[in-house]
Amino acid sequence: MLGNVIALSRIRPFAWSMFWKVWRWTMLAYAIIAGMLVYIFVYDRIPTGQLTLLVLTLAVFAVNIPTMLAFAVARFQPPDHALAGAAEAAS
């Protein structure tokens, strides 16, 4: 996960506004899904060691997938500076 963050931070001409928009909404959805799964695990009285492993796995799931999805969407959008230049040219 740290590798993903470092690789993404090095991209300069990138549609960061679109990335963050997609990331926020998918993060919300995946946080809800992960929260429901944690509730089910606690409700079923999973032993502590297994519960810890499952919660950590869900944390990676809930952060990594929205990051990859947001990157996949934003990489095909025009970079933010291109949008600013197009807005200036139109006015």
N, C-alpha and C positions, 0 to 999 in steps of 0.2 A: 504494500500500500504506500509506503514511504517512497518507493521507486516511482510510482505513478505520480505522486505530488511533485517530485523533483523533475520528472520528465515534462509534466504539464507546465511547470513554472518557467521552463526555458524557452517555451514557444512565444515568440514575439508577435508576429502578425497573426492574431487569432481572434475569433469572435467571442471574447470573454463575456460580454453581456448575455449572449445567447447561452453560453455554457452555464453561467450562474442561474439563469432563469430555468433551464431544464433541470439542473442539479437540485435546486430548491424543491421543485414539485416532485421529482422522483424520490428525493430524500424523504420528503413527507410521507409518500406512499410506502416506501420500504421501511421507514421507522414504525409506521402503524402495523405493517405485516410482522416485523420482528417483535414488536411489543405484544401482539396477539400470541405469537409462538412462545415467547417467554412466559406469558400468563398460563398457557396450556402446560408447559413444562413444570411450572411451580404447582399448578392445580393437580397435576398427576403425581406430585411428590417424587420427582426425580432426585436421586442422591446428589449430594453437594458437589462431589468431584465431577460427575457427569454433567450436572447443571452448569458448572463453571465453564467446562469445555464447550457446551452447546451455546451458552451466552456469548462467549468470545467468538465463536464461529458465526453467530448471527450478527455480531457487531461488524465483522469484516464483510459479511453479505450485505448489510444495510448501508455500508459506506462505499464499498468497491463497485457494486453494480450501478448505482446512480452516477458515480464518477465516470465509468466507462460509457454509459448511455449518453451522458451530457457531452462527453468528448466526441462520440460518434455523430451526434447531431451538429455540434458547433463547428466541426472541422469542414463541413460542406457549406457553411455560411460565409459570406464575405467578412473579412476582418473588420474590427471596430473602426480603425482609422480610415478604411475605405468608405464606410458608411458616413463618417463625419465629412470626408472630402466630397462625397456625392451630395450631401445636404448643402454644403457651402457652394458647390457649383450650380445647384438648382436655384439658389436665391440670388 
